[in-house]
């Protein structure tokens, strides 16, 4: 009876909204395997197909590019038909992609299957569309709710790498892919039923404020110095640049530890630690965004990411690498969720799936570019030092864009920031 009562109150900020958020988190965690399994198996694929490091990074790059394109497509599907359609389609594509890639006979077959089925049509459904859906169900605590929803990908990165590494070591990477296919099919399809309810058409008003229609974009006001197109474009640049920087440790930490003589298992543990602290980071920065606004939160997180990225250069000992990996996770986790908050503030709710998908797709393209670029720099220099410095340079671009947007859009201070939760 109690559960039925909770589920009957399908309103913004209701108990049902929190139940729905918990299901979204679980779905995102399972579907997020597509982002991380390819990182863990990079050394095994490199050895199996006898590849250079840059070529071995191509499956990850293809996955991220497919994930980016799929985020836009799945976002449009979610705007039009609701979240369940892309989730069920993605679950089938994800399972099929892992099953077929387990039988790939060469690198290019593997790259194609990873990019098309695992990335574009599979895992992408459990990321951008899910985060966009969360924004419709929360108003007073939208920042922390989005942070929780966005933590699904990092929870995936915390849980999946050591699990995948274990099965790669004991069963081989091909059998590991078969196991992942079965897990995704048997869990994601039933879980998607929990999100069948369509999001509310008009959010509930805050106390003392009239309800605002979801189709009224804030950027149409005369006081806004930037057009919606300009803000969208700058957010795309910010998303791309932050994740080129972010990709260096996340994509190459396993291979980096192998090169330093610590073994790939240690690298998988560091990746898991990095993403575990990233979950903490997302929650903290989500809480912060509810209080100081999304753009100031983006600036703080970007500064911290750049500084922590620099620490990988002088600290190469095993214990220090664990510490720096944890610090990097704490620094960078708050960046990506803030883009969804900015979109919801300045654009119509009816366009949230598409616009959030666009920005999050830019972050994924950044991960794809950064993963390949770091591998290429390594091949040219036989060292990751220049790759870390390359990441710092891209991080400075992200910080510059975030600071510019803050100057242009948040100059009214507390009065303007108070509107962020609407």
ABEGO torsion letter per residue (X at the ends): XAAAAAAABBBBGBAAAAAAAAAAAAAAAAAAAAAAAAAAAAAAAAAAAGBBAAAAAAAAAAAAAAAAAAAAAAAAAAAAAEAAAAAAAAAAAAAAAAAAAAABABAAAAAAAAAAAAAAABAAAABAAAAAAAAAABAAAAAAAAAAAAAAAAAAAAAAAAAAAAAAAAAEAAAAAAAAAAAAAAAAAAAAAAAABBBBABBBBBBGBBBBBAABBAAABAABABBAAAAAAAAAAAAAAAAAAAAAAAAAAAAAAAAAGAEAAAAAAAAAAAAAAAAAAAAAAAAAAAAAEAAAAAAAAAAAAAAAAAAAAABABAAAAAAAAAAAAAAAAAAAAAAAAAAAAABBAAAAAAAAAAAAAAAAAAAAAAAAAAAAAAAAAGBAAAAAAAAAAAAAAAAAAAAAAAAAAAAAEAAAAAAAAX
